[in-house]
């Protein structure tokens, strides 16, 4: 089963209403809303791109190997996922 992995913009977290709305709109597709490391650490300023890219790779690695993965997000999260 394909899964959708979503990341927020730089000023928000995984509970941003836009990410929640996307997750609800694609049900029953399984969706994971993830936070970048700086948000998990309680910081407001984003890390540099290499750290953010590694965070996406790390989250993908946590997903089951069966099925595909679609990456996306809002603003900065979408840009990092497209890289």
C-alpha positions in Angstrom: 0.0 0.0 0.0 1.3 3.4 -0.9 1.9 5.8 1.9 2.0 9.6 1.9 4.7 11.3 4.0 4.1 15.0 4.7 6.4 17.7 6.2 5.3 21.1 7.3 6.6 24.6 6.4 9.4 26.2 8.4 7.1 28.0 10.8 4.8 25.2 11.7 4.7 21.6 12.8 3.0 18.4 11.6 -0.3 19.4 13.2 -0.7 22.3 10.7 -4.3 22.5 9.5 -3.2 22.2 5.8 -1.3 18.9 6.5 -4.2 17.5 8.5 -6.6 18.5 5.7 -4.5 16.7 3.1 -4.2 13.6 5.2 -8.0 13.6 5.7 -8.6 14.2 2.0 -6.6 11.1 0.8 -8.1 8.6 3.3 -7.9 5.6 3.2 -4.3 6.1 2.0 -2.0 5.8 5.0 -0.4 9.2 5.8 2.4 10.1 8.1 2.9 13.7 9.1 6.4 14.3 10.3 8.4 17.1 11.9 11.9 18.2 11.1 14.6 17.9 13.8 14.7 21.5 14.8 11.0 21.4 15.6 11.4 18.2 17.6 14.1 20.0 19.5 11.8 23.0 20.2 13.8 25.4 18.0 12.1 27.9 15.7 14.9 28.4 13.1 15.2 25.6 10.5 18.3 23.6 10.0 20.3 23.8 6.8 19.2 21.8 3.8 21.5 18.8 4.4 20.0 18.2 7.8 16.5 18.6 6.5 17.1 16.2 3.6 18.5 13.6 6.0 15.4 14.0 8.1 13.3 13.1 5.1 15.5 10.1 4.4 15.3 9.0 8.0 11.5 9.2 8.0 11.2 7.2 4.8 13.5 4.5 6.3 11.0 4.1 9.1 8.1 3.3 6.8 7.3 -0.3 5.8 9.2 -1.6 2.8 6.0 -2.8 1.0 4.3 -0.4 -1.3 5.4 3.0 -2.5 6.0 6.3 -0.8 4.7 9.7 -1.9 6.6 12.7 -0.4 5.1 16.1 0.0 4.5 19.0 2.3 3.7 22.6 2.7 6.1 25.4 1.7 9.6 24.4 2.9 8.5 20.9 3.6 7.4 20.5 0.0 10.6 22.0 -1.3 12.8 19.7 0.7 10.8 16.7 -0.3 11.1 17.6 -3.9 14.9 17.7 -3.6 
